[in-house]
Amino acid sequence: MAIMNSVHEVLRRGSAIRGNVMWALKTIGLLFAQLLTAVTIAFLLIHAMPGNPFEIMLSNLLRGGVPYQQAVTLAEIMTGYNPNVPLFIQYFQYLWNFFHGNLGYSMLYKAPTIVLIAAAAPWTILIVSISLTLAFIFGYYLGLIGASKRGKLDTLINAFSVIFNSIPSYMLALILLIAFGVYIKILPVAGLYDRGLTPGLNIAFILSLLRHLTLPILTYFLILFPGWAFGTRNLALSITHEDYVTVARARGLSERRILSSYIGKNVLLPQLTALLFSYGLLFGNSIFIESMFAIPGLGYLLSAAAGARDYTLTISTFLVIIIAVVLGNFIADVTYGLIDPRVRG
């Protein structure tokens, strides 16, 4: 009997391992499929644009006095493809360049786009990470409070959330800019730090950076927290009448403990998954706010490139934003699968 139990245990563990391996392979395969789709869309967009980047770059070089053959070679290197080559070969060349970190050359900034994106991305990541994390924490606790304190407090929280949820991001950014930067004049209205400062790990630069990032972070925060508050409140209300909550009340547990240990923990899992999705999605919403406050992040870079018809930089930045969304989804899937084994089944 003991031998049979051991055999069944080994088979059960083997089946679980196979299931985990299949789930991991499926998740990683889906990631590569999504990345390949994103790169393919970027390639097609470049070729769908009127006046492709190669021709524009070639014209600029010829106007600058570069000999024709040399201009063709330089344009091919800078843009990453040559329109005289068959399309399917261009596609594989684009894939090769992408996986080797070559996203073309910016005609606006006269620099490789990967260098520009690498310089801009940290500022977007910094602002998005801080504002979204603060909005999640604040909205989560407000939602739990609203679900447990039905009455005037719940009405006040809902009203506060509805007001900020209904204001467009660019309008809210403009209101905060005028209020704190023009009238009260306690916060700077644009840029990353004060002129004359040298970037580095020194108190003056860090304090100046924090002052300049306060308004964009505050704008993101006020836009985002209502969604988390509403989502948490609705989930908490749906759990309030579950049997295990009723049993906990029958045992005489305090409402505070029930809220934190029984309701809060069950609400937290789906909200954390949504949070991981949101980190990627928020990259796409950075255009208006970064442009409004002149923060040299990905959104500002994309806006400047599109305005100057710098197709290579526009598509490359757009591609990086798509990849951020895909990676955010991948991390959310993996995290949810690790926390809840039922997902892997």
N, C-alpha and C positions, 0 to 999 in steps of 0.2 A: 504493500500500500504506500509506504514511504517512497519507494522507487518511482511509482506511478505519479505521485504528487511532485516529485523532483522533475520528472520528465515534463509534466504539464507546466511547471513553473518556468523551465528552460524554454519551452515552446512559446509560452506567453511573453517572456522577455524578448525572445527572438522576433516575434510578431510586432512587439512595440518598437523595437529598434528598426525593423524594416519600415514600419509606418513613419517613424521620425525621419529616416533617410529619404523616403519618397517625398515627404512633405518639404524637407529642406531643398531637394533637387527641384521640385516643382516651383518653390518660391524663388530660387536663384534663376531658374529658367525663365520665369515670368519677368524677373528684373531685366535680364539681357534682352528679352523680346521687346520690352517697353523702351529700353535704351536704343535699340536698333530702330524701332519705330520713330522715336524722337529725332534721331540723326537723319533718317530717311525723309521725314517731313522738312527738316532744315534744308537738306539738299534740294528737294523739290521747290521749296520757297525761293531759294537763290535763283533757280532756273526760271521760275515763274515771274520774277521781277522784270519790269521793263528796263532795258539797258543793263545787261548783266555786269557784275563787278569787274570782270576781266576787261570788257570793252571800255568801261569808265576809267580803270587804272591805266590801260594802254593809251587812251586819249590824253590823260594827264601827263604821262611820261613823254609822249611825243610833243606835247605843247611845251614841256620843259627842256626840249632840245636833245632828248636821248635818241640815239639811232634806232631805226625800226626793229631790227632783229634783237638788239639788246633790250629794247622796251618790251618786246613780246616775252622774252625770257624772264625779265623782272616781274612783269604782270602775272605770268604763270606762277612764279614762286610766291608772290605776295597774296594772290587770291586763292591759290591752292588747286587750280584746275585750268584747263585750256579748252575753249569751246570747239576747237577743231578736232578734238579727240572724241570718239564715239561715247554716247551718253552712259552706257553701262560701265565703260572703263573709267569715266569721270566719277561715277558713283563709288566704285571700289577705291579709287584714289582718294576720294573724300573720306571714306571710312578709314583708310590707312592713315591719313593725316590726322583725323580726329583722335584715333587711339594712340597717336604719337604726340598729342598735344598741340598740333598745328591747326588753328582755326582761321587762318588767313591773316590779312594785313589791313589795318584801319587807315582809310584815306583821310579821315578827319584828324586823327591824332598822330598820324605818321609813325605807327608802332604796331607790333604784333598784337592781335586782339587778345590772345591768351594772357599777355602781360597786363593789359588794361583791365581785363576781367579779374585777374588775380589781385590787382591793387584795389578794385572796387568791392569785391565780394565780402571782405572782412567787415566793412562798415554796415552792409546790409545784414549780415549774419548777427552782428552785435546788437543792432537796433531791434531786429525781429525777435531774437532770443530773449532779450530783456523784457520787451513790451508784452510779448505773447505769454511768457511765464508769469509775469505779474498779473496780467489780465485773467489767466486761468486760475491762479490762486485766489484772487479777489472775487471773481465770478463764482467759483466753486463754493466758497464759504457764504457768499451772499445768497446763492441758490438754496443751500441747506438751511440758512436762517429763515428765508422766505417760506420754505416748505414747512418748517416747524412752528413758526410764529405767524399763523394765519390771522389777519386783521389789519390794523393800521400799518404795522411795520412791513408786512408783506406788500401792501398797496403802495407804500412809499418806495420800496425797492423796485417794484415793477414799473412805477412811474418814472423813476430815475433811469432805469434801464431802457425803457421805451424812448425816452427823449434822446439819449445818445445813440440808440440804435437807428433812429430815423434821420440823423444828420449825415449827409454825404461826407466822405473822408476829406475831400478837398475843401469843402465848406468849413468843416471843423478845424482843419489845419489853418485856414485863413483867419477864423475867429480867434484862435489861440495866438496866432502870430501878431494880430493887431492888438489884442488885449495885453499880452505880456511883453511883446517886443516894441510896440509903438506907444501905447498909452502909459502903462505902468513902467515899462523900460527896465525890467529886472532880469530879462533873459535875452540873449542874442537871437537875431532873426534868421541868420544864414551862416553857412560854413561849419567847419569842424572845430576850429580853435581860433584864438585871437591872433592877429597879425603880430609878427615879431617874435613869436614863441618857436622854439625848436622842438619838434616832436621827440619824445623820449619818456623814460620812466622817471619823471620829476614831478613834484607837487603842482607847480604852476601849470604845466601842460595838462595833467590829469584833471585838475579842477576846471580849466577852461574847456576841455573836451566834454566833461559832464554837463557843464552849463549849456553848451551848444547842442548836446543831444537830448536835453530835457524836453524840449517842445516836440520833436518828432516822436520820442518814446511816449510822451503823454498823449499825443494824438492817436497813435496806434492803440494805446491802452484804453482810452475812452471809446474807441470804435469797437474793440474786441470784447471787453468784459461783459456787455449785455448778453451776447450769445451764450457765453459760458454760464451766466446766471440763470437764464431761461432754461437752458438744457439741463443743468443740475437740478433746478427746481422741479421740472416736469418728471425727471427720472425719480427724484426723491418722493414725489407725490404718488407715483405709480407703485412704489415699493412699500409705502406707508401701511397699506392694508394687507400685505402678505402675511401668511400664517406665522412665519418665524418672528415677525415683528409683533404680532398679536400675542404670541407665547411669551416673548420677552417682556411685554407690558404686564401680562398675567403673573410673571415671576416677580414683579415689583421693581424692575430695573428703572432707573431714572431716565427721563426723556433725553437728557444730555448724553448718557451712555448709549442709549438706543440710536440716537442720531449719529454719533461718531462711529460706533462699532458695528451696527447692523445696517443702517441705511447708508451712511457715508461711504463705507468700504465697498458696498455693492454698486454705488453710483460712480465711484472713482475709476473702476476698470474701463468701462466704455468711454468715459471722459478722457482718460489718459490716452486711449487709442486715437480718439479724435484730435487730441493735442498734437500727437506725432504727425498725423496727416496735415495739420494746420501749419506746422513749421515750413513745410515745402510749399504749400499753397500761398502763404503770405509773401513769398518772394515776388509773385506776380502782381501783388497789390502795392509794391513799393514805388511805382513810377510817380504817382501824384505827390505823395508826401515827400519823397527825396527831392523831387524837382521843386516843390514849394519851399523847402528849407535849404536848398543847394547842398545837399549831402551827397558826396561823390560815391554813391553806391551803385548797385546794378540797375536800379530803377532810373536813376539820373543818367547813367551811361546809356541805357537803352533809349531814353527820351532824346538825348543829344544826338545819338547816332541816327535815329529815325528822322529827326528834324533836318539833319544835314545830308540825308539820303546815302548814308554810309551803310550800304546793304550788308557788307561782310560783318561789320561790328554789330549791326542790328540783329542779324540772324544768329550770330554766335552768342550774343547775350541772351537772346530769346531761348536758344538751345540750352544754355546753362540753367536758366530758370526752370525749363521743363525737366531737366535732369534732377534739379533740387526737389521738384514735386515727386518724381518717380522714386528717388531715394527716400524721401519722407514716407511714402506709401510702403516701401520695402521694409523700412525700420519698424513702422507701425505693425505690419503683418508679422514680422519676426517676434516683436515684443509681445504681441497679443497671443501668438502661438506658444511662446515660452510660459506666459502667465496662465493661460487657459488651455490645457492639453486637448480639450474637446475640439478646438479649431483644427488641430493637426489631423484629427480623424476625418 
